[in-house]
């Protein structure tokens, strides 16, 4: 696990400045936030914790742009062309974006270059096809004489969107928010996480190069205090937030003051369910990938495992063996498969939750420790417990930590899977498709993957049940959050 480090790729980071109304500006009144490389703990830059004045300036720019004919009157196909142009620029700068993401977040270059950046291109190209399809309908009123009125609906952009992006997929989730908002004709004030600002700043450079009108996209840097200014701002019509359930609840309470539209993609404690007939050659590596990829920092990671008691030890040994093959190292080392968690704070949180689970009776099957090297590295960890009140079973860890529980009765699987306050995703492994469909209907989750894992798609709605959030990202469903429907009735009798 602790082999000598491979050579690392040199990365040129963008300046830590806000991008407002097409200009790169500092916030001279703001305190500075240090940004660290999670693989070395070294400071790699600093950004402003932007004040309410900077947020005001960004919202004002977005509001002007929303009403400016240069954006408001832009033909749908012209919006499509801008999104395609941005996708092309991302392709042209793919290696640079992937390297920035790996340095900033710590994720392996093997993933950022083959997953994160290509996903951004795919999402932009998918949503580029929507502007010309977002039309209203002609309707026949039910209570008026036929032919006496001409009635129709319009679908209009909601206005200025406040988008708040987490640190686990900084570039991907920024695009998940920007692409549908821009396709709908909204303007955006977007804030990256303070731990991982640089890939979004590079994206803003490409947005500028693509020719988007000034003020359509504005990037404001800062921490939760800056995010709160965005949430509270009266000029923001809709909030799109991805992050923890605790913060999502606070945002939901805040937007009640002025009834902003809000979508919340929050936490998860997703089950991986292996049925007795499952192909273990598929299920074992799939379960390992579902929890260890991105160092477990995925909201829908498969962090609770349920496997038949007869094959339980074999499954756990197999998952541990797969985890042991993930070479631990800095994201910019080309052969790294398991990078660090994002920060000292996250490291402390993960290890604290592991220790709490062990203290409450969970047994360590493998891992369970911090890796003995610089950086915020955690061993791939499997904890075993059948105590459904154990904190390792119930609480989101957001690290490379799997809680495993054996089962005997097939009839209890849905209840086990649903025994959580979350409902974001689930993974099911079986050869019996009838059982797969039956279980998919019973599991309370926004997405159920069968014999595969961690596979979102731009055409498929994504979101959670219960405390995993409100609303849906992606697909046609997302536009319900970025468009208002207006009914028009004209008397022609």
C-alpha positions as CSV (number, residue, x, y, z in Angstrom):
1,X,0.0,0.0,0.0
2,X,2.8,2.4,0.7
3,X,4.9,2.0,-2.4
4,X,7.2,4.8,-3.5
5,X,5.3,7.7,-5.1
6,X,5.1,8.0,-8.8
7,X,6.0,11.3,-10.5
8,X,3.3,13.9,-10.2
9,X,1.9,16.0,-13.0
10,X,2.5,19.8,-12.8
11,X,-0.7,21.8,-12.6
12,X,-1.3,25.5,-13.3
13,X,-4.2,26.7,-11.1
14,X,-6.4,29.7,-12.0
15,X,-6.2,32.8,-9.9
16,X,-8.5,32.7,-6.8
17,X,-10.8,35.5,-8.0
18,X,-14.6,35.9,-8.3
19,X,-16.0,35.9,-11.8
20,X,-18.8,38.6,-11.9
21,X,-20.4,40.2,-14.9
22,X,-17.6,38.9,-17.1
23,X,-14.8,40.4,-14.9
24,X,-12.3,38.7,-12.6
25,X,-12.6,40.5,-9.3
26,X,-11.3,40.2,-5.7
27,X,-13.2,41.0,-2.6
28,X,-10.8,43.3,-0.7
29,X,-13.0,43.2,2.5
30,X,-13.0,39.4,2.7
31,X,-10.9,37.2,4.8
32,X,-8.8,34.6,2.9
33,X,-9.5,30.9,2.9
34,X,-6.5,28.6,2.4
35,X,-6.9,25.8,-0.1
36,X,-4.9,22.7,0.5
37,X,-3.7,19.7,-1.5
38,X,-5.4,16.8,0.4
39,X,-2.6,14.4,-0.7
40,X,0.2,16.5,0.9
41,X,-1.7,18.9,3.2
42,X,0.3,21.7,1.5
43,X,-1.3,25.1,0.9
44,X,-1.8,25.4,-2.9
45,X,-3.7,28.7,-2.9
46,X,-6.2,31.1,-1.2
47,X,-9.6,32.4,-2.1
48,X,-11.7,35.2,-0.7
49,X,-14.6,34.3,1.7
50,X,-16.7,36.7,-0.4
51,X,-19.0,39.1,1.5
52,X,-22.6,40.0,1.0
53,X,-21.5,43.0,-1.1
54,X,-19.9,40.6,-3.7
55,X,-23.0,38.4,-3.7
56,X,-25.1,41.5,-4.3
57,X,-22.9,42.5,-7.2
58,X,-23.2,39.0,-8.7
59,X,-26.9,38.9,-8.3
60,X,-27.3,42.3,-9.8
61,X,-25.2,41.2,-12.8
62,X,-27.3,38.0,-13.2
63,X,-30.5,40.0,-13.0
64,X,-29.4,42.5,-15.7
65,X,-28.3,39.6,-17.9
66,X,-31.6,37.8,-17.4
67,X,-33.5,40.8,-18.8
68,X,-30.9,41.8,-21.4
69,X,-32.0,40.9,-25.0
70,X,-28.5,39.5,-25.6
71,X,-29.6,36.5,-23.4
72,X,-33.4,36.9,-22.9
73,X,-34.1,37.1,-26.6
74,X,-31.5,34.6,-27.7
75,X,-33.1,32.0,-30.0
76,X,-33.3,28.5,-28.5
77,X,-30.9,27.1,-31.1
78,X,-28.4,29.9,-30.3
79,X,-28.5,28.8,-26.6
80,X,-27.9,25.2,-27.9
81,X,-24.9,26.4,-29.9
82,X,-23.4,28.1,-26.8
83,X,-23.7,24.9,-24.8
84,X,-22.2,22.8,-27.5
85,X,-19.3,25.4,-27.8
86,X,-18.7,25.1,-24.1
87,X,-18.6,21.3,-24.4
88,X,-16.1,21.5,-27.2
89,X,-13.9,23.8,-25.1
90,X,-14.0,21.3,-22.2
91,X,-12.9,18.6,-24.6
92,X,-10.0,20.8,-25.8
93,X,-8.9,21.5,-22.2
94,X,-9.7,18.0,-20.8
95,X,-6.3,17.1,-19.6
96,X,-5.9,20.5,-17.8
97,X,-9.3,20.2,-16.1
98,X,-8.7,16.6,-15.0
99,X,-5.4,17.6,-13.5
100,X,-6.9,20.5,-11.6
101,X,-9.7,18.3,-10.3
102,X,-7.2,15.7,-9.1
103,X,-5.0,18.2,-7.3
104,X,-7.8,20.2,-5.8
105,X,-10.0,17.3,-4.7
106,X,-7.5,14.4,-4.4
107,X,-9.4,12.0,-6.7
108,X,-7.3,9.8,-9.0
109,X,-6.4,11.2,-12.4
110,X,-7.6,7.8,-13.7
111,X,-11.1,8.8,-12.7
112,X,-11.1,12.5,-13.3
113,X,-9.8,12.1,-16.9
114,X,-12.0,9.2,-17.9
115,X,-15.2,10.0,-15.8
116,X,-15.5,13.5,-14.5
117,X,-14.4,15.5,-17.5
118,X,-16.1,13.3,-20.1
119,X,-19.3,13.3,-18.0
120,X,-19.3,17.1,-18.1
121,X,-19.1,17.0,-21.9
122,X,-21.9,14.5,-22.2
123,X,-24.2,16.4,-19.8
124,X,-23.7,19.7,-21.7
125,X,-24.3,18.0,-25.1
126,X,-27.5,16.3,-23.7
127,X,-28.9,19.5,-22.3
128,X,-27.9,21.5,-25.4
129,X,-30.7,19.6,-27.2
130,X,-33.4,20.9,-24.8
131,X,-33.8,24.7,-25.4
132,X,-35.8,24.1,-28.6
133,X,-38.1,21.6,-26.9
134,X,-39.1,23.6,-23.9
135,X,-42.4,24.9,-25.2
136,X,-45.9,25.2,-23.9
137,X,-49.1,23.6,-25.0
138,X,-52.5,24.6,-26.6
139,X,-55.3,23.5,-24.3
140,X,-59.1,23.4,-24.5
141,X,-60.8,24.8,-21.3
142,X,-63.2,22.3,-19.8
143,X,-65.8,24.8,-18.6
144,X,-66.0,27.2,-21.6
145,X,-67.9,26.7,-24.9
146,X,-65.8,25.0,-27.6
147,X,-64.1,27.6,-29.8
148,X,-64.9,30.6,-27.6
149,X,-61.3,30.9,-26.3
150,X,-57.7,30.3,-27.4
151,X,-55.9,28.9,-24.3
152,X,-52.3,28.0,-24.1
153,X,-49.4,27.7,-21.7
154,X,-46.0,29.3,-21.7
155,X,-42.9,27.9,-20.0
156,X,-40.6,30.7,-18.8
157,X,-37.3,30.6,-17.0
158,X,-37.7,31.2,-13.2
159,X,-34.9,33.9,-13.1
160,X,-31.6,34.0,-11.3
161,X,-30.5,30.7,-9.9
162,X,-28.3,30.3,-6.9
163,X,-26.2,27.1,-7.3
164,X,-24.1,25.7,-4.4
165,X,-21.7,22.9,-5.3
166,X,-20.1,20.4,-3.0
167,X,-16.5,19.3,-2.9
168,X,-16.8,15.6,-3.8
169,X,-17.5,16.2,-7.6
170,X,-16.7,19.9,-8.0
171,X,-16.8,20.0,-11.8
172,X,-19.4,17.4,-12.5
173,X,-22.0,18.8,-10.1
174,X,-21.4,22.4,-11.3
175,X,-22.2,21.2,-14.8
176,X,-25.3,19.3,-13.5
177,X,-26.6,22.6,-12.2
178,X,-25.4,25.0,-15.0
179,X,-26.5,22.9,-18.0
180,X,-30.2,22.7,-17.3
181,X,-30.4,26.2,-15.9
182,X,-28.8,27.7,-19.0
183,X,-30.8,25.5,-21.3
184,X,-33.9,26.9,-19.7
185,X,-32.8,30.5,-20.1
186,X,-32.0,31.3,-16.5
187,X,-28.9,33.1,-15.3
188,X,-26.7,31.8,-12.5
189,X,-24.7,32.8,-9.4
190,X,-22.7,29.7,-8.5
191,X,-20.5,29.0,-5.6
192,X,-18.0,26.1,-5.4
193,X,-17.0,24.5,-2.1
194,X,-14.1,26.4,-0.5
195,X,-12.0,23.2,-0.5
196,X,-12.3,22.7,-4.2
197,X,-12.7,26.0,-6.1
198,X,-10.3,25.7,-9.0
199,X,-12.0,23.5,-11.6
200,X,-15.1,25.7,-11.5
201,X,-12.8,28.8,-12.0
202,X,-11.3,27.1,-15.0
203,X,-14.7,26.3,-16.3
204,X,-15.7,30.0,-15.9
205,X,-12.7,30.8,-18.2
206,X,-14.1,28.5,-20.8
207,X,-17.6,29.9,-20.4
208,X,-16.2,33.3,-21.1
209,X,-14.3,31.9,-24.1
210,X,-17.5,30.2,-25.4
211,X,-19.1,33.6,-25.7
212,X,-21.9,33.6,-23.1
213,X,-23.1,37.1,-22.5
214,X,-21.7,38.9,-19.5
215,X,-23.5,38.2,-16.2
216,X,-25.2,35.0,-17.4
217,X,-22.8,32.9,-15.2
218,X,-21.2,34.4,-12.2
219,X,-18.8,32.5,-9.8
220,X,-18.6,33.7,-6.2
221,X,-16.0,32.1,-3.9
222,X,-16.3,31.5,-0.2
223,X,-17.5,29.1,2.5
224,X,-20.9,28.5,4.1
225,X,-21.2,32.2,5.1
226,X,-21.1,33.2,1.4
227,X,-23.5,30.4,0.6
228,X,-25.9,31.8,3.2
229,X,-25.8,35.2,1.5
230,X,-26.8,33.5,-1.7
231,X,-29.6,31.6,0.0
232,X,-31.0,34.7,1.7
233,X,-30.7,37.1,-1.3
234,X,-34.1,38.4,-2.4
235,X,-32.9,38.6,-6.0
236,X,-32.4,34.8,-6.2
237,X,-35.5,33.0,-7.5
238,X,-34.3,29.4,-7.1
239,X,-31.7,27.6,-5.1
240,X,-30.0,24.4,-6.3
241,X,-27.9,22.8,-3.5
242,X,-26.0,19.6,-3.2
243,X,-24.5,18.7,0.1
244,X,-25.2,17.4,3.6
245,X,-28.7,16.8,4.9
246,X,-28.1,19.0,7.9
247,X,-27.3,22.0,5.7
248,X,-30.1,21.2,3.3
249,X,-32.6,21.4,6.2
250,X,-31.3,24.8,7.2
251,X,-31.6,26.0,3.6
252,X,-35.2,24.6,3.4
253,X,-36.0,26.7,6.6
254,X,-34.4,29.8,5.1
255,X,-36.1,29.8,1.8
256,X,-39.5,29.6,3.5
257,X,-39.1,33.3,4.2
258,X,-39.6,34.3,0.6
259,X,-40.7,30.9,-0.9
260,X,-37.8,30.5,-3.2
261,X,-37.8,27.5,-5.4
262,X,-35.4,24.9,-4.1
263,X,-33.9,21.6,-5.0
264,X,-31.8,19.7,-2.5
265,X,-29.7,16.7,-3.3
266,X,-28.5,15.5,0.1
267,X,-27.0,12.6,2.0
268,X,-27.3,8.9,1.6
269,X,-26.7,5.6,3.2
270,X,-27.4,3.4,0.2
271,X,-27.7,-0.4,0.4
272,X,-25.9,-2.9,-1.7
273,X,-28.1,-6.1,-1.6
274,X,-26.6,-9.4,-2.8
275,X,-29.2,-12.1,-3.3
276,X,-28.3,-15.8,-2.8
277,X,-28.3,-16.4,-6.6
278,X,-26.1,-13.5,-7.5
279,X,-23.0,-13.9,-9.7
280,X,-20.4,-13.2,-7.1
281,X,-17.8,-12.6,-9.8
282,X,-19.9,-9.5,-10.7
283,X,-21.3,-8.6,-7.3
284,X,-18.1,-8.6,-5.3
285,X,-16.1,-6.1,-7.4
286,X,-19.3,-4.1,-8.0
287,X,-19.9,-3.8,-4.2
288,X,-16.2,-2.8,-3.7
289,X,-16.4,-0.1,-6.4
290,X,-19.7,1.2,-5.0
291,X,-18.1,2.1,-1.7
292,X,-14.4,2.7,-2.4
293,X,-14.5,4.7,-5.6
294,X,-13.7,8.4,-4.9
295,X,-12.7,7.3,-1.4
296,X,-16.3,6.8,-0.6
297,X,-17.1,10.4,-1.1
298,X,-20.2,9.8,-3.2
299,X,-23.6,10.6,-1.9
300,X,-25.1,7.5,-3.3
301,X,-22.2,5.2,-2.5
302,X,-23.2,1.7,-1.5
303,X,-22.2,1.9,2.2
304,X,-24.5,-0.7,3.7
305,X,-23.9,-4.3,2.5
306,X,-26.5,-7.1,3.0
307,X,-25.2,-10.5,1.9
308,X,-26.5,-14.1,2.6
309,X,-25.1,-15.5,5.8
310,X,-23.9,-18.6,3.9
311,X,-21.6,-16.6,1.6
312,X,-21.1,-13.7,3.9
313,X,-17.4,-14.3,4.7
314,X,-16.6,-15.0,1.1
315,X,-18.2,-11.8,0.0
316,X,-16.4,-9.7,2.7
317,X,-13.0,-11.3,1.9
318,X,-13.6,-10.6,-1.8
319,X,-14.5,-7.0,-1.2
320,X,-11.5,-6.5,1.0
321,X,-9.3,-8.1,-1.6
322,X,-10.6,-5.8,-4.3
323,X,-10.0,-2.8,-1.9
324,X,-6.5,-3.9,-1.3
325,X,-5.7,-3.7,-5.0
326,X,-6.6,0.0,-5.0
327,X,-3.2,1.7,-5.0
328,X,-3.3,4.5,-2.5
329,X,-1.7,7.8,-3.5
330,X,-2.0,11.3,-4.6
331,X,-4.6,11.9,-7.4
332,X,-1.9,13.2,-9.7
333,X,0.1,10.0,-9.5
334,X,-1.0,8.2,-12.7
335,X,-1.4,4.7,-11.1
336,X,-3.4,5.9,-8.0
337,X,-6.8,4.2,-7.5
338,X,-7.6,5.5,-4.0
339,X,-7.0,9.1,-3.2
340,X,-7.3,11.0,0.1
341,X,-10.5,12.3,1.6
342,X,-10.8,16.0,0.9
343,X,-9.6,17.7,4.1
344,X,-8.4,17.4,7.7
345,X,-12.0,18.0,8.8
346,X,-13.3,15.2,6.7
347,X,-10.6,12.9,7.8
348,X,-11.5,13.6,11.5
349,X,-15.1,13.0,10.7
350,X,-14.6,9.7,8.9
351,X,-12.2,8.4,11.6
352,X,-14.5,9.6,14.4
353,X,-17.5,7.7,12.8
354,X,-15.4,4.6,12.4
355,X,-14.3,4.7,16.0
356,X,-17.8,5.3,17.2
357,X,-19.0,2.3,15.3
358,X,-16.3,0.1,16.8
359,X,-17.0,1.4,20.2
360,X,-20.7,0.5,19.8
361,X,-19.8,-3.1,18.9
362,X,-18.9,-3.2,15.2
363,X,-16.1,-5.6,14.3
364,X,-13.3,-4.6,12.0
365,X,-13.1,-7.0,9.1
366,X,-10.4,-5.0,7.3
367,X,-8.9,-1.5,7.4
368,X,-10.2,0.9,10.0
369,X,-7.2,3.2,10.2
370,X,-5.6,6.3,8.8
371,X,-2.9,5.5,6.3
372,X,0.5,6.2,7.7
373,X,1.7,8.9,5.3
374,X,1.2,12.6,4.6
375,X,-2.2,13.6,3.4
376,X,-5.7,12.7,4.4
377,X,-5.8,9.0,3.5
378,X,-8.1,6.4,5.0
379,X,-7.7,2.6,4.5
380,X,-10.5,0.8,2.7
381,X,-12.5,-0.3,5.6
382,X,-15.2,-3.0,6.3
383,X,-17.1,-3.0,9.6
384,X,-19.4,-5.9,10.5
385,X,-22.5,-5.4,12.6
386,X,-26.1,-6.7,12.8
387,X,-27.0,-4.0,15.3
388,X,-29.2,-1.7,13.3
389,X,-28.7,1.1,15.9
390,X,-24.9,1.1,15.5
391,X,-23.8,4.5,14.3
392,X,-21.7,2.9,11.6
393,X,-24.9,1.3,10.3
394,X,-27.1,4.4,10.5
395,X,-24.9,7.5,9.9
396,X,-23.5,8.7,6.6
397,X,-19.7,8.3,6.9
398,X,-18.7,9.8,3.5
399,X,-15.4,7.9,3.4
400,X,-14.2,4.5,2.1
401,X,-16.1,2.6,4.8
402,X,-18.5,-0.2,4.3
403,X,-20.9,-1.6,7.0
404,X,-21.7,-5.2,6.4
405,X,-24.7,-7.2,7.8
406,X,-25.6,-10.9,7.1
407,X,-29.2,-11.9,6.5
408,X,-31.1,-15.2,6.4
409,X,-34.6,-14.4,5.2
410,X,-35.2,-13.0,1.7
411,X,-38.4,-11.5,2.9
412,X,-36.6,-9.1,5.2
413,X,-34.4,-7.6,2.5
414,X,-36.6,-4.6,1.6
415,X,-37.1,-3.8,5.3
416,X,-33.3,-3.9,5.8
417,X,-32.7,-1.7,2.7
418,X,-35.3,0.8,3.8
419,X,-34.2,1.0,7.5
420,X,-32.6,4.4,7.1
421,X,-33.6,8.0,7.0
422,X,-32.1,8.3,3.6
423,X,-33.3,7.1,0.2
424,X,-30.9,8.2,-2.6
425,X,-29.8,5.0,-4.2
426,X,-29.6,1.2,-4.0
427,X,-27.6,-1.6,-5.7
428,X,-29.1,-5.1,-6.2
429,X,-27.2,-8.1,-7.5
430,X,-29.2,-11.1,-8.7
431,X,-29.6,-13.4,-11.7
432,X,-33.4,-13.5,-11.1
433,X,-34.8,-10.4,-12.9
434,X,-38.3,-11.1,-11.4
435,X,-36.8,-10.7,-7.9
436,X,-34.9,-7.7,-9.1
437,X,-38.0,-5.9,-10.3
438,X,-39.9,-6.8,-7.2
439,X,-37.2,-5.6,-4.9
440,X,-36.8,-2.4,-7.0
441,X,-40.4,-1.6,-6.4
442,X,-40.1,-2.1,-2.6
443,X,-36.9,-0.2,-2.0
444,X,-37.4,3.5,-1.1
445,X,-34.7,5.1,-3.2
446,X,-34.5,7.6,-6.1
447,X,-32.4,5.2,-8.2
448,X,-32.0,1.4,-8.0
449,X,-29.1,-0.1,-10.0
450,X,-29.3,-3.9,-10.7
451,X,-26.1,-5.8,-11.5
452,X,-24.3,-2.5,-11.9
453,X,-23.3,0.5,-9.7
454,X,-22.7,4.2,-9.7
455,X,-24.1,4.8,-13.1
456,X,-26.1,8.1,-13.4
457,X,-27.2,9.2,-16.9
458,X,-28.2,12.7,-18.1
459,X,-31.6,11.4,-19.4
460,X,-32.5,9.7,-16.1
461,X,-33.9,11.7,-13.2
462,X,-31.7,11.7,-10.1
463,X,-32.7,12.5,-6.6
464,X,-33.8,11.1,-3.3
465,X,-36.6,9.8,-1.1
466,X,-37.0,10.8,2.5
467,X,-34.1,12.9,3.9
468,X,-32.0,12.5,0.8
469,X,-33.6,15.6,-0.7
470,X,-36.2,17.4,-2.7
471,X,-36.7,17.4,-6.4
472,X,-34.8,15.8,-9.3
473,X,-31.7,16.5,-11.2
474,X,-31.2,15.5,-14.9
475,X,-33.6,14.4,-17.6
476,X,-36.8,16.3,-18.5
477,X,-37.9,16.3,-14.9
478,X,-35.2,18.8,-13.9
479,X,-36.9,21.6,-15.9
480,X,-39.9,21.6,-13.5
481,X,-37.4,23.5,-11.2
482,X,-36.1,26.0,-13.7
483,X,-39.2,26.9,-15.6
484,X,-42.5,28.5,-14.5
485,X,-45.7,27.6,-16.3
486,X,-48.0,30.4,-17.3
487,X,-51.6,29.9,-18.6
488,X,-53.0,32.4,-21.2
489,X,-56.7,32.5,-22.0
490,X,-57.9,34.8,-24.9
491,X,-61.6,35.3,-25.6
492,X,-62.1,34.9,-29.3
493,X,-65.9,34.3,-29.2
